[in-house]
Amino acid sequence: MTHDHHQPDSLSRHSPCRRTSGAAALLLALCVITCLVPVASVQSQAGSLIGSGTSGEGKAVTDGIAAIVNTEIITASELQTEMGDEFFRLKARYDGDELKARLSQKRLEVLNLLIERTLLVQEAKAKNISVSDEEVDQAWEQMRRNPAGFPPAATQSKDILREELMARRIRDIEVRRGIVVVPKEIRAYYQEQQQRFTSPGTHHIRQILLLPKLDEDRETLKTRAEVLMSQFKEGTSFEKLAELFSDGSESVMGGDLGFVTKDELLAPLGEALDKLSPGEVSPLIETEIGIHILRLEENRPGITQPFEKVKEAIGNRLFQEKIQAAHDKWLSSLKDRAYIEIRF
């Protein structure tokens, strides 16, 4: 498969391209795909459209061609409009070669969405699915109040908004048909993914925290901590040592941090906590802050939400997963039957 970037006035040759998974999925729409119409016929039709300066929808081609989808043209200006403010958002975060790479990737992503919408609209027209003027006007008013969820170009043109609504309608008709989630699936998901519905366990701990003093090196700090540890082993209470020597704000409460989850602690502290039983004291724990000594007072297990409380959310999740899988499969079949050439 080749893409002709050097001869903008002629179509490049194309060869079959099958759907792949993972990171290659994005590039699926950006390859030339086997078409149901003979290659020569498609190239001839597309060539005549370009030569006449219009696409199959009567669209004037006055700028560059970003892609050809069957016998329809996606222009460079349409791609730019669909990009919206992405250039400025990316420019605010990146520059140089990184900016170029990010912009190129974003253009490919947006062009992929444009190609998919074009295919969906073509499929809707082939099945005589339309959107009334009243529906477009209602969506236009709704979009003016809340443009989230609509492509940037749709906010500027009712014609593009109509295409977007057509694409959504054909997608709903083709994808949602026959998709159901049965109670058995919901129960199985709850049992297999129990951790998703269980809150993390909490741990009641006390801490002695030693911070390095001015010009104190790490070895001297460690020596101070070892002296405190020896005093504890000789019988001085952990609470008393924390009150007298800890640099943590909780020292006034005998180092009491209350109940915490491991996610709330620095990673080395969470790892040390895993090795403690209630009543035990940790060895010295070094972090970027200083040196810590922990005592575990009590563990409380996480609480699992009852099935009745989460079954509706699980059902919705499974339904959406099935919708997405069916959508991907259906869209892949449309692409497999289409002629798509990237000029961008």
MIMIZA-362885 format. One record per residue (C-alpha): residue in three letters; x, y, z. Coordinates in steps of 0.5 Angstrom, whole numbers. Example, Ala and Ser with C-alpha at 12.3 -4.5 7.8 and 13.67 -1.06 7.14 Angstrom:
% residues 2
[site ala,[25,-9,16]],
[site ser,[27,-2,14]],
This chain:
% residues 344
[site met,[0,0,0]],
[site thr,[3,7,-2]],
[site his,[0,14,-1]],
[site asp,[2,19,-6]],
[site his,[5,25,-2]],
[site his,[8,28,-8]],
[site gln,[3,28,-14]],
[site pro,[-3,32,-11]],
[site asp,[-7,32,-18]],
[site ser,[-7,24,-18]],
[site leu,[-9,18,-14]],
[site ser,[-4,14,-11]],
[site arg,[-5,6,-12]],
[site his,[-8,2,-7]],
[site ser,[-8,-5,-4]],
[site pro,[-12,-9,1]],
[site cys,[-11,-7,8]],
[site arg,[-14,-11,14]],
[site arg,[-16,-8,21]],
[site thr,[-11,-9,26]],
[site ser,[-11,-8,34]],
[site gly,[-8,-4,39]],
[site ala,[-4,2,37]],
[site ala,[-5,1,30]],
[site ala,[-13,2,30]],
[site leu,[-12,9,29]],
[site leu,[-9,8,23]],
[site leu,[-14,4,20]],
[site ala,[-18,9,17]],
[site leu,[-12,12,14]],
[site cys,[-10,7,10]],
[site val,[-12,5,3]],
[site ile,[-18,0,4]],
[site thr,[-20,-5,-1]],
[site cys,[-27,-3,-5]],
[site leu,[-33,-6,-7]],
[site val,[-32,-2,-14]],
[site pro,[-27,-4,-19]],
[site val,[-20,1,-17]],
[site ala,[-20,4,-24]],
[site ser,[-27,6,-24]],
[site val,[-26,9,-17]],
[site gln,[-20,13,-19]],
[site ser,[-24,15,-25]],
[site gln,[-30,18,-22]],
[site ala,[-25,21,-16]],
[site gly,[-21,24,-22]],
[site ser,[-27,27,-26]],
[site leu,[-29,30,-19]],
[site ile,[-23,33,-18]],
[site gly,[-22,35,-25]],
[site ser,[-29,39,-25]],
[site gly,[-27,42,-18]],
[site thr,[-33,39,-15]],
[site ser,[-34,33,-10]],
[site gly,[-40,28,-11]],
[site glu,[-44,33,-6]],
[site gly,[-43,39,-11]],
[site lys,[-37,42,-6]],
[site ala,[-32,46,-9]],
[site val,[-25,44,-9]],
[site thr,[-21,51,-8]],
[site asp,[-16,48,-3]],
[site gly,[-12,42,-2]],
[site ile,[-15,35,-1]],
[site ala,[-14,32,5]],
[site ala,[-17,25,4]],
[site ile,[-22,21,-1]],
[site val,[-28,17,1]],
[site asn,[-31,13,-4]],
[site thr,[-33,19,-9]],
[site glu,[-33,24,-4]],
[site ile,[-27,29,-2]],
[site ile,[-25,32,5]],
[site thr,[-21,38,4]],
[site ala,[-16,41,7]],
[site ser,[-20,47,10]],
[site glu,[-25,42,13]],
[site leu,[-20,39,16]],
[site gln,[-17,45,19]],
[site thr,[-24,47,21]],
[site glu,[-25,41,25]],
[site met,[-18,42,28]],
[site gly,[-21,48,32]],
[site asp,[-17,51,37]],
[site glu,[-12,44,38]],
[site phe,[-6,48,35]],
[site phe,[-7,54,40]],
[site arg,[-8,48,46]],
[site leu,[-2,44,43]],
[site lys,[3,50,42]],
[site ala,[1,53,49]],
[site arg,[5,46,52]],
[site tyr,[10,44,46]],
[site asp,[15,47,42]],
[site gly,[20,45,36]],
[site asp,[20,38,34]],
[site glu,[15,36,39]],
[site leu,[10,41,37]],
[site lys,[10,38,30]],
[site ala,[10,31,32]],
[site arg,[4,33,36]],
[site leu,[0,37,31]],
[site ser,[1,31,26]],
[site gln,[-2,26,31]],
[site lys,[-8,30,32]],
[site arg,[-9,32,25]],
[site leu,[-9,24,23]],
[site glu,[-14,23,29]],
[site val,[-18,29,27]],
[site leu,[-18,26,20]],
[site asn,[-20,19,22]],
[site leu,[-26,22,25]],
[site leu,[-28,26,19]],
[site ile,[-27,20,15]],
[site glu,[-31,16,19]],
[site arg,[-37,21,19]],
[site thr,[-37,21,12]],
[site leu,[-37,14,11]],
[site leu,[-43,14,16]],
[site val,[-47,19,13]],
[site gln,[-46,16,6]],
[site glu,[-49,9,9]],
[site ala,[-55,13,12]],
[site lys,[-56,16,5]],
[site ala,[-56,9,2]],
[site lys,[-61,7,7]],
[site asn,[-65,13,6]],
[site ile,[-64,16,13]],
[site ser,[-65,23,14]],
[site val,[-66,29,19]],
[site ser,[-71,34,19]],
[site asp,[-70,41,19]],
[site glu,[-74,42,25]],
[site glu,[-69,37,28]],
[site val,[-63,41,26]],
[site asp,[-66,47,29]],
[site gln,[-67,44,35]],
[site ala,[-60,41,36]],
[site trp,[-57,48,34]],
[site glu,[-61,51,39]],
[site gln,[-59,46,44]],
[site met,[-51,46,42]],
[site arg,[-51,54,42]],
[site arg,[-53,53,50]],
[site asn,[-48,47,51]],
[site pro,[-43,46,45]],
[site ala,[-40,40,49]],
[site gly,[-40,33,45]],
[site phe,[-41,37,38]],
[site pro,[-35,37,33]],
[site pro,[-32,44,32]],
[site ala,[-35,45,25]],
[site ala,[-42,43,27]],
[site thr,[-42,49,31]],
[site gln,[-41,53,25]],
[site ser,[-45,50,20]],
[site lys,[-52,47,20]],
[site asp,[-50,43,14]],
[site ile,[-45,40,18]],
[site leu,[-49,39,24]],
[site arg,[-54,35,20]],
[site glu,[-49,30,18]],
[site glu,[-47,29,25]],
[site leu,[-54,28,27]],
[site met,[-55,23,21]],
[site ala,[-48,20,23]],
[site arg,[-51,19,30]],
[site arg,[-58,16,28]],
[site ile,[-55,11,23]],
[site arg,[-50,9,28]],
[site asp,[-56,8,33]],
[site ile,[-60,4,29]],
[site glu,[-54,-1,26]],
[site val,[-51,-2,33]],
[site arg,[-56,-2,38]],
[site arg,[-60,-7,35]],
[site gly,[-61,-13,39]],
[site ile,[-56,-11,44]],
[site val,[-58,-13,51]],
[site val,[-55,-15,58]],
[site val,[-58,-21,62]],
[site pro,[-58,-21,70]],
[site lys,[-53,-27,69]],
[site glu,[-48,-23,66]],
[site ile,[-49,-17,71]],
[site arg,[-48,-22,77]],
[site ala,[-42,-25,74]],
[site tyr,[-39,-19,73]],
[site tyr,[-40,-17,80]],
[site gln,[-37,-23,83]],
[site glu,[-31,-23,78]],
[site gln,[-29,-15,80]],
[site gln,[-31,-15,87]],
[site gln,[-25,-10,88]],
[site arg,[-28,-5,84]],
[site phe,[-34,-5,89]],
[site thr,[-30,-5,95]],
[site ser,[-27,1,99]],
[site pro,[-20,1,101]],
[site gly,[-18,-2,108]],
[site thr,[-16,3,113]],
[site his,[-10,3,118]],
[site his,[-10,7,125]],
[site ile,[-2,9,125]],
[site arg,[2,13,129]],
[site gln,[9,16,127]],
[site ile,[15,19,129]],
[site leu,[18,24,124]],
[site leu,[25,26,124]],
[site leu,[27,32,119]],
[site pro,[34,34,117]],
[site lys,[36,40,121]],
[site leu,[40,46,118]],
[site asp,[47,43,115]],
[site glu,[45,36,118]],
[site asp,[48,30,113]],
[site arg,[44,24,112]],
[site glu,[48,20,117]],
[site thr,[47,24,123]],
[site leu,[40,24,122]],
[site lys,[40,17,121]],
[site thr,[44,16,128]],
[site arg,[39,21,131]],
[site ala,[33,16,129]],
[site glu,[37,10,132]],
[site val,[38,13,138]],
[site leu,[30,14,139]],
[site met,[29,7,136]],
[site ser,[34,4,142]],
[site gln,[30,8,147]],
[site phe,[23,5,145]],
[site lys,[26,-2,145]],
[site glu,[29,0,152]],
[site gly,[21,1,154]],
[site thr,[20,9,153]],
[site ser,[13,9,150]],
[site phe,[12,11,143]],
[site glu,[7,16,144]],
[site lys,[12,20,149]],
[site leu,[18,19,144]],
[site ala,[13,22,139]],
[site glu,[11,28,143]],
[site leu,[18,30,145]],
[site phe,[22,29,139]],
[site ser,[18,28,132]],
[site asp,[18,34,127]],
[site gly,[11,32,125]],
[site ser,[5,36,127]],
[site glu,[2,30,130]],
[site ser,[7,30,135]],
[site val,[2,34,140]],
[site met,[-2,28,140]],
[site gly,[3,22,141]],
[site gly,[4,22,133]],
[site asp,[-3,20,132]],
[site leu,[-5,20,125]],
[site gly,[-11,17,125]],
[site phe,[-14,12,120]],
[site val,[-11,13,113]],
[site thr,[-11,9,107]],
[site lys,[-4,6,104]],
[site asp,[-6,11,98]],
[site glu,[-5,17,102]],
[site leu,[2,15,105]],
[site leu,[8,16,101]],
[site ala,[10,9,98]],
[site pro,[16,7,102]],
[site leu,[11,8,108]],
[site gly,[5,4,105]],
[site glu,[10,-2,103]],
[site ala,[13,-2,111]],
[site leu,[5,-2,113]],
[site asp,[4,-8,109]],
[site lys,[9,-12,113]],
[site leu,[6,-10,120]],
[site ser,[1,-13,125]],
[site pro,[-3,-9,130]],
[site gly,[2,-7,136]],
[site glu,[8,-7,132]],
[site val,[13,-2,130]],
[site ser,[17,-1,123]],
[site pro,[24,-1,122]],
[site leu,[27,6,120]],
[site ile,[24,8,114]],
[site glu,[28,13,109]],
[site thr,[24,18,105]],
[site glu,[25,24,101]],
[site ile,[22,28,107]],
[site gly,[26,25,112]],
[site ile,[26,19,117]],
[site his,[20,16,119]],
[site ile,[18,10,125]],
[site leu,[11,8,124]],
[site arg,[7,4,129]],
[site leu,[1,0,127]],
[site glu,[-5,1,132]],
[site glu,[-11,-3,128]],
[site asn,[-13,-5,121]],
[site arg,[-20,-4,118]],
[site pro,[-22,-8,112]],
[site gly,[-25,-5,106]],
[site ile,[-33,-5,106]],
[site thr,[-36,-8,99]],
[site gln,[-42,-5,97]],
[site pro,[-48,-10,96]],
[site phe,[-50,-12,89]],
[site glu,[-57,-9,90]],
[site lys,[-54,-2,90]],
[site val,[-49,-3,84]],
[site lys,[-53,-8,79]],
[site glu,[-56,-2,75]],
[site ala,[-49,1,75]],
[site ile,[-46,-5,72]],
[site gly,[-51,-6,67]],
[site asn,[-50,0,64]],
[site arg,[-43,-1,64]],
[site leu,[-43,-8,61]],
[site phe,[-48,-5,56]],
[site gln,[-44,1,54]],
[site glu,[-38,-4,53]],
[site lys,[-42,-8,48]],
[site ile,[-44,-2,44]],
[site gln,[-37,0,43]],
[site ala,[-35,-7,41]],
[site ala,[-41,-7,36]],
[site his,[-39,0,34]],
[site asp,[-32,-2,32]],
[site lys,[-34,-8,29]],
[site trp,[-39,-5,24]],
[site leu,[-35,1,23]],
[site ser,[-29,-4,21]],
[site ser,[-34,-7,16]],
[site leu,[-36,0,13]],
[site lys,[-28,1,12]],
[site asp,[-27,-6,9]],
[site arg,[-32,-4,4]],
[site ala,[-30,3,2]],
[site tyr,[-24,6,-2]],
[site ile,[-20,11,2]],
[site glu,[-14,15,0]],
[site ile,[-10,20,5]],
[site arg,[-8,26,1]],
[site phe,[-6,30,8]],
